[in-house]
Amino acid sequence: MDCSLLKHPATLIWALLMLATALSWGLGADSASSGNGVMGLTALLMAIAFIKVRFVIQYFMEVRHAPLALRLVCDGWAVLVCGAILVLVWMSPAA
């Protein structure tokens, strides 16, 4: 087995993404039965998704080595989309 893969930063990021996915899934599955605190949970799940998106953009699309302007555009896009989704959820009649 090649141990150099275990030392690569992308391996740690991948493991963190898997943990975040499991956490999101667990939180979402638990909320289906309770029905309470849906808005707070939605915000938490969106925050986890935002962090995952940022890691994917930075580490797997190699944007972390890009010029500052591109990094800022990518981060701004993720914040804008996350914020827009949260606003739409909170403004929905079912909320």
C-alpha positions as CSV (number, residue, x, y, z in Angstrom):
1,M,0.0,0.0,0.0
2,D,1.2,3.5,-0.9
3,C,1.4,5.5,2.3
4,S,2.0,8.8,0.5
5,L,-1.8,8.9,-0.2
6,L,-2.4,9.1,3.6
7,K,-0.1,12.1,3.9
8,H,-1.7,14.1,1.1
9,P,-3.9,17.0,2.4
10,A,-6.7,15.9,0.0
11,T,-7.1,12.6,2.0
12,L,-7.8,14.5,5.2
13,I,-10.2,16.8,3.4
14,W,-12.0,13.7,1.9
15,A,-12.3,12.2,5.4
16,L,-13.7,15.4,6.8
17,L,-16.2,15.6,3.9
18,M,-17.3,12.0,4.7
19,L,-17.8,12.9,8.3
20,A,-19.7,16.0,7.5
21,T,-21.9,14.0,5.1
22,A,-22.6,11.4,7.8
23,L,-23.4,14.2,10.3
24,S,-25.8,15.9,7.9
25,W,-27.5,12.6,7.1
26,G,-27.9,11.8,10.8
27,L,-29.2,15.2,11.7
28,G,-31.7,15.1,8.8
29,A,-32.9,11.6,9.6
30,D,-33.5,12.6,13.2
31,S,-35.4,15.7,12.3
32,A,-37.8,13.8,10.1
33,S,-39.3,12.2,13.2
34,S,-39.3,15.1,15.6
35,G,-40.5,18.0,13.4
36,N,-39.3,20.6,15.9
37,G,-36.7,23.3,15.2
38,V,-36.8,22.8,11.5
39,M,-35.5,26.3,10.7
40,G,-32.5,26.0,13.0
41,L,-31.7,22.6,11.7
42,T,-32.0,23.9,8.1
43,A,-29.5,26.6,8.9
44,L,-27.1,24.1,10.5
45,L,-27.4,21.8,7.5
46,M,-26.8,24.7,5.1
47,A,-23.8,25.7,7.0
48,I,-22.4,22.2,6.8
49,A,-23.1,22.1,3.1
50,F,-21.4,25.5,2.6
51,I,-18.3,24.2,4.4
52,K,-18.3,21.1,2.2
53,V,-18.7,23.2,-1.0
54,R,-15.8,25.4,0.1
55,F,-13.6,22.4,0.7
56,V,-14.4,20.9,-2.6
57,I,-13.8,24.2,-4.4
58,Q,-10.5,24.9,-2.6
59,Y,-9.0,21.4,-2.5
60,F,-10.4,19.3,-5.3
61,M,-10.8,22.1,-7.9
62,E,-7.4,23.5,-6.9
63,V,-8.7,27.0,-6.4
64,R,-6.6,27.5,-3.2
65,H,-3.6,28.0,-5.5
66,A,-5.5,30.5,-7.8
67,P,-5.2,34.2,-7.7
68,L,-6.9,36.0,-4.8
69,A,-9.6,37.4,-7.1
70,L,-10.8,33.9,-8.2
71,R,-10.8,32.6,-4.6
72,L,-12.9,35.6,-3.5
73,V,-15.3,35.1,-6.4
74,C,-15.7,31.4,-5.5
75,D,-16.2,32.1,-1.8
76,G,-18.7,34.9,-2.6
77,W,-20.6,32.6,-4.9
78,A,-21.0,30.0,-2.3
79,V,-22.1,32.5,0.4
80,L,-24.6,34.0,-2.0
81,V,-26.1,30.7,-3.0
82,C,-26.3,29.5,0.6
83,G,-27.8,32.7,1.7
84,A,-30.3,32.7,-1.1
85,I,-31.4,29.2,-0.3
86,L,-31.8,30.1,3.4
87,V,-33.9,33.2,2.5
88,L,-36.1,31.2,0.2
89,V,-36.6,28.5,2.9
90,W,-37.4,31.1,5.6
91,M,-39.8,33.0,3.4
92,S,-41.7,29.9,2.2
93,P,-45.3,29.5,3.3
94,A,-44.6,26.1,4.9
95,A,-42.0,27.7,7.3
